Amino acid sequence: MIPYFREYVKRKEWFMVNPKDKSYQNARRLFRERLRQARRDAGLTQGEVSTRMGKAHTFISKYELGDRRVDFVELVRLARIYRKDLSFFVVE
């Protein structure tokens, strides 16, 4: 067990995200850029990706603009469509 994990969970820090934090904003921006880059590398339009996922055209657009968060399951599907490893989307 991780030292002090119980205290960490009690304080509920593990799910707290401050959207105003500069590092959070930067990581989110870089993630969106990676999404867009992966789609372009695959030679696909937002419409084509939306169709493959069975979603509305605005679905992918909202991901890339940051208006909608990407669910992990959806990220796995996008990675398959774009033929990218999940690690491509992880910003370090």
C-alpha positions as CSV (number, residue, x, y, z in Angstrom):
1,M,0.0,0.0,0.0
2,I,1.2,3.5,-0.8
3,P,2.4,5.3,2.3
4,Y,-0.2,7.7,3.7
5,F,-2.6,6.7,0.9
6,R,-5.5,6.5,3.4
7,E,-4.9,10.1,4.5
8,Y,-4.6,11.1,0.8
9,V,-8.0,9.6,0.0
10,K,-9.6,11.1,3.1
11,R,-8.6,14.6,2.0
12,K,-10.0,13.7,-1.5
13,E,-7.0,15.3,-3.3
14,W,-6.9,12.5,-5.8
15,F,-9.8,13.8,-7.8
16,M,-9.4,17.6,-7.3
17,V,-8.5,19.5,-10.4
18,N,-8.1,23.2,-10.5
19,P,-9.1,24.3,-14.1
20,K,-7.4,27.6,-13.4
21,D,-4.1,26.0,-12.8
22,K,-1.6,26.9,-15.6
23,S,-0.1,23.4,-15.8
24,Y,-3.6,21.9,-16.1
25,Q,-4.5,24.3,-18.8
26,N,-1.2,23.6,-20.7
27,A,-1.6,19.9,-20.4
28,R,-5.2,20.1,-21.7
29,R,-4.2,22.3,-24.6
30,L,-1.4,19.9,-25.6
31,F,-3.7,16.9,-25.4
32,R,-6.2,18.7,-27.7
33,E,-3.3,19.4,-30.1
34,R,-2.4,15.7,-30.0
35,L,-6.0,14.7,-30.9
36,R,-6.0,17.1,-33.8
37,Q,-2.5,16.0,-35.0
38,A,-3.5,12.3,-34.8
39,R,-6.6,12.9,-36.9
40,R,-4.6,14.8,-39.5
41,D,-1.8,12.2,-39.5
42,A,-4.5,9.6,-40.3
43,G,-5.7,11.8,-43.2
44,L,-9.2,12.0,-41.8
45,T,-11.7,14.8,-41.4
46,Q,-13.8,15.4,-38.3
47,G,-16.8,14.2,-40.2
48,E,-15.2,10.9,-41.2
49,V,-14.1,10.2,-37.6
50,S,-17.6,11.1,-36.3
51,T,-19.1,8.7,-38.8
52,R,-16.8,5.9,-37.8
53,M,-17.7,6.4,-34.2
54,G,-21.4,6.8,-35.0
55,K,-21.5,10.3,-33.5
56,A,-22.6,13.7,-34.7
57,H,-20.0,15.8,-36.6
58,T,-19.8,18.2,-33.7
59,F,-18.7,15.4,-31.4
60,I,-15.1,15.4,-32.6
61,S,-15.0,19.2,-33.1
62,K,-16.0,19.7,-29.4
63,Y,-13.1,17.3,-28.4
64,E,-10.6,19.3,-30.4
65,L,-11.8,22.6,-29.1
66,G,-11.9,21.5,-25.5
67,D,-15.6,22.0,-25.2
68,R,-16.0,18.3,-24.3
69,R,-13.8,16.0,-22.3
70,V,-12.6,12.7,-23.8
71,D,-13.8,9.6,-22.0
72,F,-11.1,6.8,-21.7
73,V,-13.2,4.4,-23.7
74,E,-13.7,7.0,-26.5
75,L,-9.9,7.7,-26.4
76,V,-9.2,4.0,-27.0
77,R,-11.6,4.1,-30.0
78,L,-10.0,7.2,-31.4
79,A,-6.5,5.7,-31.0
80,R,-7.6,2.7,-33.0
81,I,-9.2,4.8,-35.7
82,Y,-6.1,7.0,-35.9
83,R,-3.7,4.0,-35.6
84,K,-1.9,5.5,-32.7
85,D,-0.8,4.0,-29.4
86,L,-2.4,5.4,-26.3
87,S,0.9,6.7,-25.2
88,F,0.9,9.2,-28.1
89,F,-1.9,11.1,-26.3
90,V,-0.1,11.3,-23.0
91,V,1.5,14.7,-22.5
92,E,4.7,14.7,-20.5
